[in-house]
Amino acid sequence: MLQEKDMVNDYLSGLNASLTGYATHISESNNPQLRQTLIQLRNQDENRQRALYEYALQKGYYQPAAPATQQVIQQTKTQLSSGQ
């Protein structure tokens, strides 16, 4: 039998995969109505993902990575802005 922690983590993984899929479909959609619907669905899933993330964090089911240092942040900004 699955434990609550496993179910929460599984649902979080599913939501994260869903959000990735929405990004692809939104960027490729040529129909404005479809695009808007996909954006609304993505926003709903983002809200679900955030609420579940906060629940998992509160329950101790999820341990976030340590915050990035300023050096890492600056390096990432530089790489992204230069197109690397």
C-alpha positions as CSV (number, residue, x, y, z in Angstrom):
1,M,0.0,0.0,0.0
2,L,1.3,3.4,-0.9
3,Q,2.1,5.8,1.9
4,E,0.8,9.4,1.8
5,K,4.4,10.7,1.1
6,D,4.6,8.4,-2.0
7,M,1.2,9.6,-3.3
8,V,2.1,13.3,-2.8
9,N,5.5,12.9,-4.6
10,D,3.8,10.9,-7.4
11,Y,1.2,13.6,-7.9
12,L,3.9,16.3,-7.8
13,S,5.8,14.5,-10.5
14,G,2.7,14.2,-12.6
15,L,1.9,17.9,-12.2
16,N,5.5,18.8,-13.1
17,A,5.3,16.7,-16.3
18,S,2.0,18.3,-17.1
19,L,3.4,21.8,-16.8
20,T,6.3,20.9,-19.2
21,G,3.7,19.6,-21.7
22,Y,1.6,22.7,-21.5
23,A,4.7,24.9,-22.2
24,T,5.3,22.9,-25.4
25,H,1.7,23.0,-26.6
26,I,1.2,26.7,-25.7
27,S,4.3,27.7,-27.7
28,E,3.2,25.6,-30.7
29,S,-0.5,26.6,-30.7
30,N,-1.7,28.6,-33.6
31,N,-5.3,28.9,-32.5
32,P,-5.8,31.8,-30.0
33,Q,-8.7,30.2,-28.2
34,L,-6.9,26.9,-27.8
35,R,-3.8,28.8,-26.6
36,Q,-5.8,30.7,-24.0
37,T,-7.5,27.5,-22.8
38,L,-4.1,25.8,-22.4
39,I,-2.7,28.8,-20.5
40,Q,-5.7,28.7,-18.1
41,L,-5.2,24.9,-17.6
42,R,-1.5,25.5,-17.0
43,N,-2.2,28.2,-14.5
44,Q,-4.6,25.9,-12.6
45,D,-1.9,23.2,-12.5
46,E,0.7,25.7,-11.4
47,N,-1.6,26.6,-8.5
48,R,-2.1,22.9,-7.6
49,Q,1.6,22.2,-7.9
50,R,2.4,25.1,-5.5
51,A,-0.2,24.1,-3.0
52,L,0.9,20.5,-3.0
53,Y,4.6,21.6,-2.8
54,E,3.8,23.7,0.3
55,Y,1.9,20.7,1.8
56,A,4.8,18.4,1.1
57,L,7.3,20.8,2.6
58,Q,5.2,21.3,5.7
59,K,4.9,17.5,6.2
60,G,8.6,17.0,5.6
61,Y,8.0,15.0,2.4
62,Y,10.1,17.3,0.4
63,Q,13.5,18.9,1.1
64,P,14.3,21.7,-1.3
65,A,17.8,22.3,-2.6
66,A,20.0,24.8,-0.8
67,P,19.7,28.3,-2.0
68,A,22.0,29.2,-4.8
69,T,24.9,31.5,-4.1
70,Q,25.2,34.9,-5.7
71,Q,28.1,33.7,-7.7
72,V,26.0,30.8,-9.2
73,I,23.1,33.2,-9.9
74,Q,25.4,35.6,-11.7
75,Q,27.0,32.8,-13.7
76,T,23.6,31.5,-14.7
77,K,22.4,34.9,-15.8
78,T,25.6,35.4,-17.8
79,Q,25.2,32.1,-19.5
80,L,21.6,32.6,-20.3
81,S,22.0,36.1,-21.6
82,S,24.9,35.1,-23.9
83,G,22.9,32.3,-25.4
84,Q,25.2,29.5,-24.2
